[in-house]
Amino acid sequence: MNSNTRLQMILADTPIDTVLPAIAKLNLPDWWLAGGAVRNTVWSSIFGNDCGLVIKDFDIAFFDIEGNRSQELAAKTTLTEQFPDDEFDVKNQASFARWRLGSRTYTSTEDALAEWLHTATAVGVRLDAQGQWQFFTPYGLDDLFDGIIRPTPAHTHNLDADNKASGFLQKCSYLRLA
């Protein structure tokens, strides 16, 4: 079984599998569901109930060079109405540098995701127009499946990455730092 198939099998019949079709219906350009929802679902599946990492929110990244913050808010409102018990963080990666100081301008959603803090967090999933799963895994899936916390190349000496890693280790003792 290849890594993408394994990831899809882990995410099937989870909250991710439930929200993906709703996100797809928003028709956000170049969107991916990524971050902690994917990572924590996988780690909880692999390491069991002793791993105290849960879905805090669903991070949805998209790219629209002409877009603005109202697009993010509209998508978040629509998803919150459908799933009132869940939190959604919807961000246009094209405008990220405009409101987050120190960030560079990204050229695509994939360009942005590749710079998220950790390799196990820089994993995107989405549904295509036919409802088929797609994956963006710029660093592969070995770290995710092996419970390895490794900063992405852009964050090898980033205190935020180190602090997040410490928090992961406190909640799930099966994880390891790289």
VOBA-1610 file (N, C-alpha, C; in pm, whole numbers, padded with zeros to 5 digits, always signed):
BEGIN
Met+00085-00117+00000Met+00000+00000+00000Met+00090+00124+00000Asn+00058+00220-00086Asn+00140+00342-00088Asn+00097+00436+00025Ser+00180+00536+00050Ser+00157+00627+00163Ser+00027+00705+00152Asn-00007+00752+00031Asn-00131+00828+00014Asn-00253+00741+00043Thr-00249+00616+00000Thr-00361+00525+00028Thr-00372+00501+00178Arg-00259+00484+00244Arg-00261+00465+00390Arg-00319+00587+00459Leu-00278+00707+00416Leu-00332+00829+00475Leu-00482+00838+00455Gln-00528+00810+00335Gln-00672+00815+00309Gln-00747+00715+00396Met-00693+00597+00413Met-00759+00496+00497Met-00768+00542+00642Ile-00664+00608+00691Ile-00665+00658+00829Ile-00769+00769+00844Leu-00779+00858+00744Leu-00868+00973+00754Leu-01014+00941+00722Ala-01038+00827+00656Ala-01176+00788+00624Ala-01254+00764+00754Asp-01379+00798+00752Asp-01468+00779+00868Asp-01419+00856+00991Thr-01361+00974+00968Thr-01320+01065+01075Thr-01387+01200+01047Pro-01376+01294+01138Pro-01431+01426+01109Pro-01375+01489+00980Ile-01252+01456+00945Ile-01195+01509+00821Ile-01275+01462+00702Asp-01309+01335+00699Asp-01388+01278+00591Asp-01526+01345+00584Thr-01575+01393+00696Thr-01706+01459+00700Thr-01699+01602+00648Val-01593+01676+00682Val-01587+01816+00642Val-01532+01836+00501Leu-01453+01743+00448Leu-01394+01762+00315Leu-01498+01794+00206Pro-01609+01720+00197Pro-01706+01754+00093Pro-01764+01896+00109Ala-01783+01939+00232Ala-01835+02074+00255Ala-01732+02179+00214Ile-01606+02154+00242Ile-01502+02248+00201Ile-01496+02253+00048Ala-01503+02137-00016Ala-01497+02132-00162Ala-01609+02215-00225Lys-01727+02213-00164Lys-01841+02288-00219Lys-01821+02440-00213Leu-01727+02486-00132Leu-01701+02629-00124Leu-01633+02683-00250Asn-01574+02593-00327Asn-01504+02631-00451Asn-01394+02734-00428Leu-01323+02720-00319Leu-01208+02806-00295Leu-01097+02765-00391Pro-01028+02861-00451Pro-00923+02825-00546Pro-00801+02764-00477Asp-00752+02656-00535Asp-00628+02591-00491Asp-00629+02565-00340Trp-00735+02506-00290Trp-00750+02486-00146Trp-00692+02353-00101Trp-00650+02350+00025Trp-00607+02228+00093Trp-00651+02235+00239Leu-00694+02124+00293Leu-00711+02109+00438Leu-00578+02053+00488Ala-00517+02121+00584Ala-00385+02081+00629Ala-00371+02106+00779Gly-00251+02090+00828Gly-00220+02128+00965Gly-00260+02025+01069Gly-00296+02078+01184Gly-00319+01995+01302Gly-00433+01895+01289Ala-00536+01928+01215Ala-00648+01834+01201Ala-00600+01704+01137Val-00523+01717+01030Val-00470+01598+00962Val-00368+01529+01052Arg-00270+01604+01100Arg-00163+01548+01182Arg-00218+01477+01306Asn-00304+01545+01380Asn-00354+01489+01506Asn-00444+01369+01483Thr-00521+01370+01376Thr-00605+01254+01344Thr-00517+01132+01315Val-00411+01153+01240Val-00320+01042+01209Val-00250+00993+01336Trp-00194+01084+01414Trp-00123+01042+01534Trp-00216+00975+01635Ser-00337+01022+01648Ser-00433+00956+01739Ser-00467+00816+01689Ser-00478+00801+01558Ser-00508+00670+01501Ser-00392+00572+01523Ile-00272+00619+01502Ile-00154+00532+01513Ile-00119+00502+01659Phe-00124+00604+01745Phe-00075+00589+01882Phe-00186+00569+01985Gly-00311+00578+01942Gly-00423+00545+02029Gly-00463+00655+02126Asn-00548+00617+02219Asn-00606+00712+02313Asn-00504+00775+02408Asp-00388+00712+02424Asp-00284+00769+02509Asp-00222+00894+02447Cys-00245+00913+02319Cys-00196+01032+02250Cys-00305+01138+02261Gly-00280+01240+02342Gly-00382+01339+02374Gly-00396+01452+02274Leu-00360+01430+02151Leu-00373+01534+02049Leu-00506+01515+01976Val-00585+01620+01973Val-00717+01616+01910Val-00727+01727+01806Ile-00835+01727+01733Ile-00858+01833+01635Ile-00902+01958+01710Lys-00820+02061+01707Lys-00855+02190+01767Lys-00936+02272+01668Asp-00889+02272+01543Asp-00961+02341+01436Asp-00919+02281+01302Phe-00991+02319+01201Phe-00962+02274+01065Phe-00897+02390+00991Asp-00769+02372+00955Asp-00693+02475+00883Asp-00714+02456+00734Ile-00777+02555+00672Ile-00804+02551+00529Ile-00725+02663+00463Ala-00633+02625+00378Ala-00550+02721+00306Ala-00594+02723+00160Phe-00602+02842+00103Phe-00633+02855-00039Phe-00552+02969-00096Phe-00560+02987-00229Phe-00479+03091-00294Phe-00563+03163-00397Asp-00588+03291-00371Asp-00661+03376-00466Asp-00595+03514-00465Ile-00516+03541-00567Ile-00439+03666-00572Ile-00530+03788-00568Glu-00653+03777-00616Glu-00749+03887-00617Glu-00836+03889-00492Gly-00822+03787-00409Gly-00912+03772-00294Gly-00882+03869-00181Asn-00973+03869-00083Asn-00956+03953+00035Asn-01006+03878+00158Arg-00997+03941+00273Arg-01033+03876+00399Arg-01181+03839+00405Ser-01267+03911+00333Ser-01410+03878+00337Ser-01436+03739+00280Gln-01355+03697+00186Gln-01364+03562+00129Gln-01338+03458+00238Glu-01238+03483+00321Glu-01206+03393+00431Glu-01323+03386+00530Leu-01375+03502+00565Leu-01484+03508+00662Leu-01610+03441+00611Ala-01642+03458+00483Ala-01760+03395+00425Ala-01747+03242+00429Ala-01630+03192+00395Ala-01608+03047+00397Ala-01618+02994+00540Lys-01557+03066+00633Lys-01562+03025+00774Lys-01706+03024+00826Thr-01783+03127+00791Thr-01922+03135+00834Thr-02004+03019+00780Thr-01987+02989+00651Thr-02061+02878+00589Thr-02029+02746+00658Leu-01901+02721+00682Leu-01863+02595+00747Leu-01910+02589+00891Thr-01904+02699+00962Thr-01948+02703+01102Thr-02098+02679+01113Glu-02174+02729+01015Glu-02319+02703+01014Glu-02347+02555+00996Gln-02268+02488+00913Gln-02287+02345+00887Gln-02235+02257+01001Phe-02128+02305+01064Phe-02062+02228+01170Phe-02042+02319+01292Pro-02149+02349+01364Pro-02140+02448+01473Pro-02051+02408+01589Asp-02018+02281+01602Asp-01934+02237+01713Asp-01785+02238+01678Asp-01752+02278+01555Asp-01614+02276+01509Asp-01564+02417+01483Glu-01432+02432+01487Glu-01366+02559+01457Glu-01298+02548+01321Phe-01301+02657+01245Phe-01240+02660+01113Phe-01150+02782+01102Asp-01030+02760+01050Asp-00935+02868+01026Asp-00909+02869+00875Val-00967+02965+00806Val-00960+02973+00661Val-00872+03091+00624Lys-00763+03065+00551Lys-00669+03171+00518Lys-00628+03168+00371Asn-00637+03286+00309Asn-00590+03305+00173Asn-00439+03324+00178Gln-00365+03229+00128Gln-00220+03234+00134Gln-00162+03345+00045Ala-00240+03393-00053Ala-00195+03502-00139Ala-00183+03632-00061Ser-00264+03648+00042Ser-00263+03773+00117Ser-00194+03761+00253Phe-00137+03647+00281Phe-00078+03619+00412Phe+00026+03724+00451Ala+00114+03757+00360Ala+00222+03852+00392Ala+00169+03993+00418Arg+00048+04022+00371Arg-00009+04155+00394Arg-00048+04177+00539Trp-00086+04073+00609Trp-00132+04091+00746Trp-00046+04020+00850Arg+00046+03934+00809Arg+00137+03871+00906Arg+00278+03922+00880Leu+00323+04008+00968Leu+00454+04070+00954Leu+00564+03964+00949Gly+00660+03988+00862Gly+00774+03897+00851Gly+00752+03782+00756Ser+00632+03764+00705Ser+00605+03656+00611Ser+00638+03702+00469Arg+00689+03610+00392Arg+00716+03643+00253Arg+00589+03622+00171Thr+00585+03677+00052Thr+00470+03658-00036Thr+00479+03520-00100Tyr+00372+03444-00090Tyr+00370+03309-00147Tyr+00319+03313-00291Thr+00357+03211-00367Thr+00317+03203-00508Thr+00204+03104-00530Ser+00173+03023-00429Ser+00066+02923-00439Ser+00036+02873-00300Thr-00071+02799-00287Thr-00102+02737-00158Thr+00008+02638-00121Glu+00054+02563-00220Glu+00157+02463-00195Glu+00287+02529-00146Asp+00321+02643-00205Asp+00439+02719-00162Asp+00426+02756-00014Ala+00308+02797+00027Ala+00285+02834+00167Ala+00289+02712+00258Leu+00219+02605+00222Leu+00215+02486+00308Leu+00353+02426+00330Ala+00438+02434+00231Ala+00573+02380+00244Ala+00653+02455+00350Glu+00605+02573+00391Glu+00673+02650+00494Glu+00600+02648+00629Trp+00504+02559+00646Trp+00444+02546+00777Trp+00550+02492+00872Leu+00528+02499+01001Leu+00634+02475+01099Leu+00701+02338+01092His+00622+02231+01079His+00677+02096+01086His+00637+02013+00964Thr+00721+01917+00932Thr+00694+01832+00815Thr+00564+01754+00830Ala+00532+01711+00951Ala+00408+01635+00974Ala+00285+01724+00970Thr+00305+01855+00974Thr+00194+01950+00967Thr+00175+02000+00824Ala+00280+01994+00745Ala+00277+02040+00606Ala+00225+01928+00516Val+00106+01880+00547Val+00041+01774+00471Val-00099+01823+00437Gly-00131+01827+00308Gly-00262+01874+00265Gly-00345+01763+00203Val-00475+01769+00228Val-00569+01676+00165Val-00686+01758+00110Arg-00744+01709+00002Arg-00862+01773-00055Arg-00933+01674-00146Leu-01051+01715-00189Leu-01127+01637-00287Leu-01125+01713-00418Asp-01108+01640-00530Asp-01115+01705-00660Asp-01261+01716-00703Ala-01285+01766-00822Ala-01422+01789-00870Ala-01504+01661-00878Gln-01437+01547-00890Gln-01507+01418-00896Gln-01517+01351-00759Gly-01474+01421-00655Gly-01482+01365-00520Gly-01368+01271-00485Gln-01264+01269-00568Gln-01147+01184-00541Gln-01048+01257-00450Trp-00988+01183-00360Trp-00891+01241-00268Trp-00764+01280-00343Gln-00708+01395-00304Gln-00579+01440-00353Gln-00493+01473-00231Phe-00360+01466-00250Phe-00268+01486-00139Phe-00154+01577-00180Phe-00112+01662-00088Phe+00008+01743-00106Phe+00100+01710+00010Thr+00213+01649-00020Thr+00305+01603+00085Thr+00448+01640+00045Pro+00486+01766+00060Pro+00618+01809+00012Pro+00736+01741+00081Tyr+00714+01685+00199Tyr+00823+01617+00271Tyr+00793+01469+00287Gly+00699+01418+00210Gly+00659+01279+00223Gly+00575+01260+00349Leu+00547+01135+00380Leu+00461+01104+00494Leu+00531+01022+00603Asp+00658+00992+00585Asp+00728+00910+00684Asp+00727+00974+00823Asp+00757+01104+00832Asp+00757+01170+00964Asp+00619+01163+01027Leu+00516+01186+00950Leu+00379+01180+01002Leu+00348+01041+01055Phe+00376+00938+00976Phe+00344+00801+01017Phe+00435+00751+01130Asp+00555+00803+01138Asp+00649+00757+01241Asp+00646+00842+01368Gly+00561+00944+01372Gly+00551+01028+01491Gly+00674+01113+01514Ile+00733+01160+01406Ile+00854+01241+01416Ile+00819+01389+01399Ile+00866+01470+01492Ile+00846+01614+01486Ile+00975+01675+01432Arg+00968+01720+01308Arg+01085+01777+01241Arg+01046+01913+01183Pro+01121+02018+01212Pro+01087+02147+01151Pro+01110+02142+01000Thr+01030+02216+00927Thr+01054+02229+00783Thr+01181+02311+00765Pro+01243+02306+00648Pro+01369+02380+00628Pro+01360+02529+00663Ala+01245+02590+00644Ala+01230+02733+00675Ala+01227+02760+00825His+01212+02655+00907His+01194+02675+01051His+01292+02594+01137Thr+01407+02560+01083Thr+01501+02477+01159Thr+01554+02546+01285His+01555+02677+01289His+01601+02748+01408His+01494+02844+01458Asn+01370+02799+01455Asn+01257+02884+01492Asn+01207+02844+01631Leu+01206+02938+01722Leu+01161+02912+01859Leu+01015+02868+01863Asp+00931+02922+01773Asp+00790+02880+01767Asp+00779+02732+01734Ala+00861+02685+01641Ala+00860+02542+01604Ala+00903+02457+01723Asp+01005+02503+01796Asp+01051+02430+01914Asp+00944+02426+02023Asn+00878+02538+02046Asn+00773+02544+02149Asn+00655+02454+02113Lys+00614+02458+01987Lys+00504+02370+01944Lys+00543+02224+01963Ala+00667+02189+01926Ala+00714+02052+01941Ala+00707+02008+02087Ser+00745+02095+02178Ser+00738+02063+02321Ser+00594+02034+02364Gly+00501+02112+02312Gly+00360+02089+02343Gly+00311+01956+02291Phe+00355+01918+02170Phe+00316+01788+02115Phe+00368+01674+02203Leu+00493+01685+02245Leu+00555+01581+02327Leu+00485+01566+02462Gln+00438+01676+02519Gln+00367+01669+02647Gln+00235+01595+02633Lys+00172+01605+02518Lys+00041+01543+02498Lys+00050+01401+02442Cys+00165+01369+02382Cys+00178+01236+02320Cys+00322+01189+02335Ser+00345+01104+02431Ser+00480+01059+02463Ser+00540+00967+02357Tyr+00460+00921+02264Tyr+00511+00833+02159Tyr+00587+00909+02050Leu+00574+01040+02047Leu+00637+01121+01944Leu+00786+01138+01974Arg+00863+01170+01867Arg+01007+01191+01882Arg+01048+01315+01805Leu+01147+01383+01858Leu+01205+01498+01788Leu+01311+01449+01689Ala+01319+01518+01576Ala+01423+01484+01478Ala+01535+01587+01487
//
